Amino acid sequence: MVTYQNIEDNIISCLADDLPENMIGAAIVSNEDGSQHAAIFIRYNGESQMFHFTGKNVMIEDVLSLDEAYYHKRLDFIDPILLPAFLAQCELVLEKAQPKFGYFYDGALYNANGDFLSPSAFPEYMTCVGFCLNVIKGFLSDQDYFTYTDWDSTTLDESYAINFVEKVKEDYPDINLADFKANLRRIFPIEFLSGAFADDLPVAKSFINNIKLDVQDILERKLVA
């Protein structure tokens, strides 16, 4: 059982002085407008980087160069000894990835060569969270991080979904819209962070629902501390 104290102890600033030399974490930043952004926090040989999809570009950035205050929860299921391989895969993804923003996820991944693979051969649509899931799943050799089918189109604003599907239809007139619509979903950055507290994979939405309000509360308190 994840306790409030456990959450508080393990949501840590990406600029903290006492971080391990090597680790991977689920990271989040809260913007002034109340929106949030998810990223993968990578610390290797004492240097901290953020790997993420901004909604426009895929980037690996030095944490010290970022203006935003990122926090993270360590991903215990990725052994730090594997960091060289993880970083190598991230570099390949950085070179090859061409994602477009959209509230969509169908269990896709970026494989060891940095190639995007969708089980339904859909285009490279994703959010910042979807990008993180794609990278992590590819590194875990097709093991899902989240039980993503727990999220469905009800997690989207209906008007957004209609407009998004129309745009996809224009860009890809031969796409199977029925199958595409079945994979419309939004997994929020706070849910991505909350999932890092699970002991077993894939992480169910029910687990996240039980702790995400506490995670949000603790994150907000740390941001104003």
Buried (B, 14 or more C-beta within 10 A) or exposed (E): EBEEEEBBEBBBBBEEEEBEEBBBBBBBBBEEEEEBBBBBBBBBEEEBBBBBBBBEEBEBBEBEEBEBEBBBBBBBBBEBEEBEEBBEBBEBBBEEBEBBBBBBBBBBBBBBEBEBBBEEEBBBBBBBBBBBBBBBBBBBEEEBBBBBBBBBBEBBEEEEBEEBBEEBEEEBEEBEEEEBBBBBBBBBBBBBBBBBBBEEBBBBBEBBEBBBEBBBEBBEEBEEE
